[in-house]
Amino acid sequence: MKSASAPHVALHSDDAELVRRALARDDAAFRAIMERHNRRLYRIARSILRNDTEAEDVVQEAYVSAFTHLDGFRGDSSLATWLSRITMNEALGRLRRERPAVELETFEAQRTEAQIIQFPQTMASGDPERTMAQREILQFVERATDNLPEIFRIVFVTRVIEGMSVEETADLLGLQPQTVKTRLHRARRLVREQLDKQIGPVLMDAFPFAGRRCERMTNAVMQRLGLAG
């Protein structure tokens, strides 16, 4: 049960401490883990599925799976990498059910008509024209990312949009670091070709996952774990 006096789990708490608290059914620890990792996991899921609703469903399933087997986290990799791998496998599993025999290494390098993703803005602005320009830029970036061939898309999302290192991305995807670098170079070139003529230099701040969406996701998982207050 949630205690009104439950201590706040600081954002800088290390993985081992958060896991220890979560194993003790400290709901503040579960929330801290989700609030820290929601955006990354959502971006990874969506880079595979290219569907907002399915990506959100996958992240919820990944959290439930991870928290159910939290005692299996040994700290061999970071908690972020461990959760990312579970999320990626969950997303790939859903994709395989739609496209049998699909594997990460054998994604078809094809382009399909992308959906423009309507996400909330990451920064408030009192200037309507500036807000509109920001929204338009994000739509260009999101469309260009969705249009990447699948084998390049997840590398681009993890490295450029999410900011993971080459080593983290290689570990997550089971690739050699040089393969990650090669795919990222190709992905950047493809995105640049789409963006340069339209908007020039772009701040890669696409696919936010915050505010009400983040809170809704966190609360849904807490309810499924029987930890809702």
C-alpha positions in Angstrom: 0.0 0.0 0.0 1.1 3.5 -0.7 2.1 5.4 2.4 1.4 9.2 2.6 4.9 9.6 4.1 6.7 7.5 1.5 10.1 9.2 0.8 10.7 10.8 -2.5 13.0 8.9 -4.8 15.5 11.4 -6.1 16.1 11.5 -9.8 19.8 10.9 -9.2 19.3 7.7 -7.3 21.4 4.9 -8.8 20.0 1.9 -10.5 20.7 -0.5 -7.7 19.0 1.6 -5.1 15.9 2.1 -7.3 15.7 -1.6 -8.0 16.1 -2.4 -4.3 13.3 0.0 -3.4 11.1 -1.4 -6.2 11.6 -5.0 -5.1 10.4 -3.8 -1.7 7.2 -2.6 -3.4 8.0 1.1 -2.9 5.7 2.8 -5.3 7.8 5.9 -5.4 10.6 3.8 -6.8 8.4 2.4 -9.6 7.3 5.9 -10.5 10.9 7.2 -10.5 12.0 4.5 -12.8 9.1 5.1 -15.2 9.4 8.9 -15.2 13.1 8.6 -15.9 12.8 6.1 -18.8 9.4 6.7 -20.3 10.5 8.9 -23.1 13.4 6.7 -24.2 11.3 3.5 -24.2 8.5 5.2 -26.1 10.9 6.5 -28.8 12.4 3.1 -29.2 9.1 1.4 -29.5 7.8 4.0 -31.9 10.9 3.8 -34.1 10.0 0.1 -34.7 6.2 0.4 -34.9 5.7 3.9 -36.2 2.3 4.0 -34.4 1.7 6.2 -31.4 -0.9 4.0 -29.7 0.9 0.7 -30.3 4.2 2.2 -29.1 2.5 3.3 -25.9 0.9 -0.2 -25.4 4.3 -1.8 -25.9 6.0 0.4 -23.3 3.3 -0.5 -20.8 3.7 -4.2 -21.5 7.5 -3.9 -21.3 7.2 -2.2 -17.9 4.9 -4.9 -16.6 7.2 -7.6 -17.8 10.3 -5.9 -16.4 8.8 -5.2 -13.0 7.4 -8.7 -12.8 10.9 -10.0 -13.3 12.8 -7.2 -11.6 14.8 -9.7 -9.5 16.4 -10.8 -12.8 18.1 -7.4 -13.2 21.8 -8.1 -12.3 23.3 -4.8 -13.2 25.4 -6.3 -16.0 24.1 -3.3 -18.1 22.5 -0.1 -17.0 18.8 -0.2 -16.0 18.1 2.0 -19.1 19.7 -0.5 -21.4 17.9 -3.5 -19.7 14.5 -1.8 -20.0 15.3 -0.6 -23.6 16.1 -4.2 -24.6 12.8 -5.5 -23.1 10.9 -2.8 -24.9 12.6 -3.4 -28.2 11.9 -7.2 -28.0 8.3 -6.4 -27.1 8.0 -4.1 -30.1 9.7 -6.6 -32.4 7.4 -9.4 -31.1 4.4 -7.3 -32.0 5.8 -6.5 -35.4 6.5 -10.2 -36.1 2.9 -11.1 -35.4 2.0 -8.6 -38.1 4.9 -9.5 -40.4 6.0 -13.1 -39.7 9.8 -13.9 -39.6 10.8 -10.3 -39.2 14.1 -9.8 -37.4 16.0 -6.6 -36.5 18.7 -7.5 -38.9 16.3 -8.3 -41.7 14.0 -5.3 -41.6 13.1 -4.4 -45.2 14.9 -1.4 -46.3 11.9 0.3 -47.8 10.1 3.6 -47.4 6.4 3.9 -46.8 4.1 6.8 -46.5 4.7 8.2 -43.0 2.2 9.6 -40.6 2.8 13.0 -39.2 2.9 12.6 -35.5 1.0 15.1 -33.4 3.0 15.5 -30.2 2.8 18.2 -27.6 5.4 20.9 -27.8 8.5 20.6 -25.7 8.7 24.2 -24.8 6.0 26.8 -24.2 6.1 30.1 -26.1 4.0 33.2 -25.9 4.7 33.9 -29.5 2.0 32.2 -31.7 4.2 32.4 -34.8 7.2 30.9 -33.0 5.0 28.1 -31.7 3.7 27.4 -35.1 7.2 27.3 -36.5 8.4 24.9 -33.8 5.5 22.6 -34.5 6.2 22.7 -38.2 9.9 21.9 -37.7 9.1 19.0 -35.5 6.7 17.6 -38.1 9.4 17.8 -40.7 11.8 16.0 -38.4 9.2 13.3 -37.4 8.2 12.7 -41.0 11.8 12.5 -42.2 12.6 10.0 -39.4 9.5 7.9 -40.1 10.6 7.8 -43.8 13.9 6.2 -43.0 14.4 2.6 -44.0 13.8 0.5 -40.9 17.3 -0.8 -40.4 18.5 2.9 -40.1 15.5 4.3 -38.2 16.1 2.7 -34.8 19.8 3.6 -34.9 18.9 7.2 -35.8 16.3 7.4 -33.0 18.6 5.9 -30.3 21.7 7.9 -31.3 20.5 11.3 -32.5 17.1 11.8 -30.9 17.5 9.8 -27.7 21.3 10.6 -27.4 22.5 7.1 -26.5 26.2 6.4 -27.1 27.5 4.2 -29.9 28.4 1.6 -27.3 24.9 1.7 -25.7 23.2 1.4 -29.1 25.4 -1.4 -30.2 24.7 -3.3 -26.9 21.0 -2.7 -27.2 20.7 -3.8 -30.9 23.3 -6.5 -30.8 25.5 -4.8 -33.4 29.1 -4.0 -33.8 30.0 -0.4 -32.9 31.2 0.2 -36.5 27.9 -1.0 -37.9 26.1 1.5 -35.7 28.4 4.2 -36.9 27.9 3.2 -40.6 24.1 3.1 -40.2 24.0 6.4 -38.4 26.0 8.0 -41.1 23.6 6.8 -43.7 20.6 7.7 -41.7 21.8 11.2 -41.1 22.5 11.7 -44.8 19.0 10.5 -45.7 17.4 12.8 -43.1 19.5 15.7 -44.2 18.5 15.3 -47.8 14.9 15.6 -46.7 15.4 18.6 -44.4 18.1 20.8 -45.9 16.0 22.3 -48.6 13.0 22.8 -46.3 14.2 24.0 -42.9 18.0 24.0 -42.8 19.7 23.2 -39.5 17.2 21.5 -37.2 17.3 21.0 -33.4 16.6 17.2 -33.1 14.1 17.5 -30.3 11.4 15.3 -31.7 9.2 12.6 -30.1 8.8 14.1 -26.6 7.2 12.0 -24.0 6.2 14.2 -21.1 3.3 15.9 -19.3 0.0 14.2 -19.4 1.1 11.4 -21.7 3.9 10.5 -19.3 1.7 10.7 -16.3 -1.0 8.6 -18.0 1.5 5.9 -18.8 2.9 5.8 -15.3 -0.5 5.7 -13.7 -1.6 2.8 -16.0 1.4 0.7 -15.1 1.0 1.5 -11.4 -2.6 0.3 -11.5 -1.7 -2.9 -13.3 0.9 -3.5 -10.5 -1.7 -2.9 -7.8 0.3 0.1 -6.6 -2.2 2.9 -7.4 -2.9 5.2 -4.5 
